[in-house]
Amino acid sequence: MNTDNKKINPSYYTKGIQTTDYIESHDLGFCAGNIVKYVTRYLHKNPENPLEDLEKAEKYIQILIKKHTPYSDQKEKMAEDYKEALAKLKAGKL
């Protein structure tokens, strides 16, 4: 394996099926693909600090949870509207 290939495919990505091949074969997309990537390497890339990659994976999990939570954007908008209406009511402008 040449030096450039080792940079692209370090050993922690090439045990068994290559991580990229797995991600693409399952059409996981960016966020889910990053979760697989970070979980795959968390004990190998930086064994002194495995939390670093787990926290990165967690960030992408939270993005997917928000994306797949029904009406999450609508709930945020309703909360903002409620706060504005409450402020107007308190100010006697409603």
Backbone as CSV, one residue per row, in Angstrom:
resi,resn,N_x,N_y,N_z,CA_x,CA_y,CA_z,C_x,C_y,C_z
1,MET,0.860,-1.180,0.000,0.000,0.000,0.000,0.899,1.234,0.000
2,ASN,0.686,2.137,-0.946,1.525,3.326,-0.985,1.099,4.324,0.089
3,THR,1.945,5.339,0.292,1.710,6.308,1.369,0.389,7.050,1.201
4,ASP,0.062,7.469,-0.033,-1.195,8.198,-0.255,-2.404,7.333,0.077
5,ASN,-2.359,6.064,-0.271,-3.471,5.162,0.018,-3.616,4.926,1.517
6,LYS,-2.506,4.913,2.256,-2.577,4.748,3.719,-3.250,5.951,4.371
7,LYS,-3.064,7.134,3.788,-3.714,8.332,4.323,-5.218,8.278,4.105
8,ILE,-5.625,7.752,2.958,-7.047,7.681,2.626,-7.707,6.478,3.294
9,ASN,-7.004,5.367,3.373,-7.545,4.121,3.931,-6.676,3.605,5.067
10,PRO,-6.642,4.301,6.203,-5.843,3.789,7.318,-6.387,2.439,7.791
11,SER,-5.582,1.735,8.549,-5.933,0.366,8.951,-7.265,0.282,9.686
12,TYR,-7.635,1.313,10.442,-8.895,1.240,11.192,-10.120,1.333,10.293
13,TYR,-9.947,1.675,9.020,-11.060,1.683,8.085,-11.104,0.451,7.192
14,THR,-10.063,-0.361,7.201,-9.969,-1.426,6.211,-10.050,-2.831,6.792
15,LYS,-10.409,-2.981,8.034,-10.628,-4.313,8.601,-11.968,-4.821,8.083
16,GLY,-11.977,-6.008,7.513,-13.233,-6.512,6.952,-13.642,-5.675,5.763
17,ILE,-14.882,-5.264,5.688,-15.358,-4.412,4.597,-14.873,-2.989,4.852
18,GLN,-14.453,-2.313,3.795,-14.025,-0.932,3.955,-15.218,-0.071,4.362
19,THR,-14.970,0.846,5.266,-16.035,1.697,5.800,-16.758,2.453,4.691
20,THR,-16.004,3.012,3.760,-16.620,3.757,2.665,-17.520,2.858,1.836
21,ASP,-17.061,1.634,1.567,-17.878,0.694,0.796,-19.178,0.381,1.536
22,TYR,-19.097,0.191,2.841,-20.294,-0.092,3.641,-21.272,1.083,3.580
23,ILE,-20.756,2.289,3.804,-21.597,3.487,3.806,-22.301,3.653,2.464
24,GLU,-21.534,3.508,1.385,-22.129,3.676,0.058,-23.089,2.547,-0.289
25,SER,-22.778,1.322,0.129,-23.655,0.197,-0.208,-25.002,0.286,0.499
26,HIS,-25.064,1.042,1.581,-26.315,1.217,2.318,-26.946,2.583,2.090
27,ASP,-26.374,3.362,1.161,-26.903,4.704,0.849,-27.182,5.511,2.114
28,LEU,-26.195,5.569,3.013,-26.426,6.183,4.315,-26.445,7.705,4.296
29,GLY,-25.839,8.326,3.336,-25.807,9.780,3.324,-24.746,10.317,4.264
30,PHE,-24.629,11.634,4.294,-23.538,12.299,5.011,-23.574,12.051,6.518
31,CYS,-24.677,12.360,7.173,-24.732,12.257,8.640,-24.577,10.816,9.122
32,ALA,-25.364,9.908,8.579,-25.277,8.510,9.007,-23.928,7.918,8.632
33,GLY,-23.383,8.323,7.487,-22.057,7.857,7.091,-20.989,8.297,8.074
34,ASN,-21.093,9.534,8.549,-20.131,10.009,9.545,-20.275,9.264,10.867
35,ILE,-21.486,8.915,11.235,-21.683,8.132,12.459,-20.947,6.810,12.343
36,VAL,-21.128,6.128,11.222,-20.440,4.846,11.003,-18.932,5.056,11.039
37,LYS,-18.464,6.102,10.377,-17.030,6.382,10.327,-16.462,6.579,11.730
38,TYR,-17.084,7.440,12.522,-16.546,7.747,13.845,-16.644,6.563,14.802
39,VAL,-17.724,5.813,14.733,-17.867,4.640,15.601,-16.873,3.553,15.190
40,THR,-16.615,3.440,13.893,-15.664,2.444,13.405,-14.262,2.701,13.937
41,ARG,-13.867,3.947,14.036,-12.479,4.253,14.375,-12.244,4.707,15.810
42,TYR,-13.273,4.845,16.640,-13.105,5.509,17.936,-12.084,4.855,18.858
43,LEU,-11.903,3.562,18.778,-10.906,2.892,19.627,-9.529,2.808,18.973
44,HIS,-9.442,3.145,17.691,-8.202,2.922,16.961,-7.463,4.194,16.580
45,LYS,-8.164,5.223,16.175,-7.477,6.428,15.702,-6.787,7.149,16.848
46,ASN,-7.486,7.321,17.944,-6.922,8.036,19.091,-7.281,7.269,20.354
47,PRO,-6.605,6.131,20.610,-6.996,5.279,21.743,-6.874,5.961,23.103
48,GLU,-6.066,7.016,23.182,-5.945,7.744,24.457,-7.197,8.563,24.756
49,ASN,-7.943,8.898,23.714,-9.148,9.710,23.896,-10.270,9.213,22.979
50,PRO,-10.849,8.040,23.296,-11.910,7.511,22.427,-13.170,8.377,22.428
51,LEU,-13.341,9.213,23.440,-14.538,10.059,23.499,-14.580,11.079,22.374
52,GLU,-13.420,11.453,21.861,-13.384,12.455,20.794,-14.246,12.014,19.600
53,ASP,-14.026,10.812,19.112,-14.814,10.336,17.975,-16.238,9.989,18.376
54,LEU,-16.457,9.507,19.594,-17.826,9.210,20.032,-18.658,10.483,20.124
55,GLU,-18.044,11.573,20.565,-18.765,12.846,20.634,-19.081,13.378,19.238
56,LYS,-18.170,13.133,18.288,-18.448,13.525,16.906,-19.635,12.721,16.372
57,ALA,-19.646,11.423,16.649,-20.766,10.581,16.209,-22.065,11.061,16.851
58,GLU,-21.987,11.415,18.131,-23.178,11.888,18.843,-23.756,13.147,18.193
59,LYS,-22.869,14.029,17.735,-23.325,15.255,17.066,-24.183,14.914,15.843
60,TYR,-23.728,13.953,15.058,-24.473,13.569,13.863,-25.740,12.795,14.217
61,ILE,-25.720,12.050,15.299,-26.937,11.364,15.759,-27.993,12.403,16.140
62,GLN,-27.579,13.453,16.843,-28.525,14.501,17.233,-29.114,15.195,16.007
63,ILE,-28.303,15.406,14.985,-28.807,16.015,13.747,-29.884,15.130,13.131
64,LEU,-29.625,13.811,13.080,-30.608,12.893,12.498,-31.863,12.788,13.356
65,ILE,-31.704,12.812,14.667,-32.878,12.769,15.545,-33.754,13.989,15.286
66,LYS,-33.137,15.144,15.197,-33.914,16.368,14.941,-34.593,16.290,13.577
67,LYS,-33.846,15.793,12.589,-34.392,15.694,11.235,-35.598,14.767,11.188
68,HIS,-35.581,13.709,11.974,-36.640,12.704,11.909,-37.676,12.835,13.023
69,THR,-37.568,13.882,13.823,-38.576,14.143,14.840,-39.719,14.890,14.169
70,PRO,-40.907,14.314,14.179,-42.026,14.971,13.499,-42.286,16.363,14.057
71,TYR,-42.424,17.285,13.157,-42.829,18.652,13.494,-41.820,19.403,14.364
72,SER,-40.553,18.980,14.389,-39.592,19.659,15.259,-39.472,21.135,14.901
73,ASP,-39.442,21.465,13.603,-39.359,22.861,13.202,-40.633,23.612,13.567
74,GLN,-41.778,22.958,13.405,-43.047,23.596,13.741,-43.138,23.853,15.244
75,LYS,-42.649,22.920,16.054,-42.681,23.115,17.505,-41.831,24.316,17.907
76,GLU,-40.655,24.453,17.275,-39.792,25.592,17.582,-40.477,26.899,17.179
77,LYS,-41.112,26.906,16.022,-41.806,28.109,15.553,-42.975,28.446,16.484
78,MET,-43.719,27.444,16.907,-44.839,27.679,17.819,-44.340,28.235,19.148
79,ALA,-43.221,27.738,19.637,-42.662,28.233,20.894,-42.251,29.695,20.757
80,GLU,-41.651,30.043,19.616,-41.276,31.439,19.373,-42.518,32.328,19.303
81,ASP,-43.533,31.872,18.577,-44.776,32.642,18.462,-45.421,32.831,19.829
82,TYR,-45.404,31.800,20.654,-45.982,31.876,21.991,-45.239,32.912,22.830
83,LYS,-43.915,32.901,22.775,-43.120,33.867,23.546,-43.419,35.295,23.095
84,GLU,-43.539,35.496,21.776,-43.848,36.828,21.255,-45.240,37.277,21.700
85,ALA,-46.200,36.394,21.606,-47.564,36.739,22.011,-47.625,37.035,23.500
86,LEU,-46.921,36.263,24.295,-46.891,36.491,25.735,-46.262,37.845,26.068
87,ALA,-45.190,38.182,25.377,-44.533,39.483,25.592,-45.483,40.625,25.216
88,LYS,-46.206,40.483,24.105,-47.161,41.505,23.691,-48.297,41.629,24.700
89,LEU,-48.784,40.484,25.207,-49.844,40.495,26.185,-49.410,41.217,27.453
90,LYS,-48.212,40.921,27.920,-47.685,41.567,29.120,-47.492,43.058,28.922
91,ALA,-47.167,43.450,27.692,-46.941,44.854,27.369,-48.246,45.577,27.050
92,GLY,-49.365,44.851,27.057,-50.667,45.450,26.766,-50.864,45.767,25.299
93,LYS,-50.129,45.090,24.434,-50.223,45.343,23.005,-50.976,44.248,22.263
94,LEU,-51.659,43.398,22.978,-52.410,42.332,22.317,-53.858,42.388,22.700
